[in-house]
Amino acid sequence: MATKPPASDPAQDAPRVTAPQHAAAGLPAVGHSLRIAQRQMGVRRTALTLLRVNQKDGFDCPGCAWPEGD
């Protein structure tokens, strides 16, 4: 069963800066992203959404460096 995304942004008034606990890239990041998406959207909706990212008939990921087509 899917859950709802967070209703508000995390507290940003007094950010805490520490050394990174682990890398934020590679396969661990992909796995973490998939777990969060599956929890919030479910397996089917996550798969359908990922099939539409950065496609001509889909939508652009604002965090990706994909070039814009003509």
C-alpha positions in Angstrom: 0.0 0.0 0.0 1.4 3.4 -1.0 1.9 6.2 1.5 1.5 9.9 1.1 4.6 12.1 0.5 5.7 14.4 3.3 3.2 17.3 3.8 5.9 19.9 4.6 9.6 20.7 4.0 12.1 19.6 6.6 13.1 22.3 9.1 15.5 24.7 7.3 15.8 27.4 9.9 18.8 25.9 11.6 20.5 23.4 9.3 23.0 21.0 10.7 26.1 20.4 8.6 28.1 17.2 9.4 30.5 15.0 7.5 28.7 12.7 5.1 27.8 9.3 6.5 28.0 7.5 3.1 28.1 8.2 -0.6 25.0 9.7 -2.2 25.5 8.2 -5.6 25.7 4.9 -7.4 23.6 1.8 -6.9 22.9 2.5 -3.2 21.3 5.8 -4.3 19.2 4.1 -7.0 18.0 1.5 -4.5 17.1 4.1 -1.9 15.2 6.1 -4.6 13.3 3.0 -5.7 12.3 2.2 -2.1 11.0 5.7 -1.4 9.1 5.8 -4.7 7.6 2.3 -4.1 6.5 3.3 -0.6 4.9 6.5 -1.9 3.5 5.4 -5.2 3.4 1.6 -5.2 5.2 -0.7 -7.6 3.0 -0.2 -10.7 2.9 3.6 -10.6 6.7 3.8 -9.9 7.4 1.7 -12.9 5.1 3.7 -15.1 6.6 6.9 -13.9 10.2 5.8 -14.5 9.2 4.7 -18.0 8.1 8.3 -18.8 11.1 10.2 -17.4 13.2 12.0 -20.0 11.1 10.7 -22.9 9.6 12.7 -25.8 6.1 11.9 -24.6 7.0 12.0 -21.0 8.6 14.7 -18.8 12.1 16.0 -18.1 13.9 15.3 -14.9 15.0 18.7 -13.6 18.0 17.1 -11.8 19.3 15.2 -14.9 21.7 16.5 -17.4 19.8 15.2 -20.5 20.1 17.5 -23.5 16.9 19.1 -24.9 15.8 17.7 -28.2 14.7 19.8 -31.2 
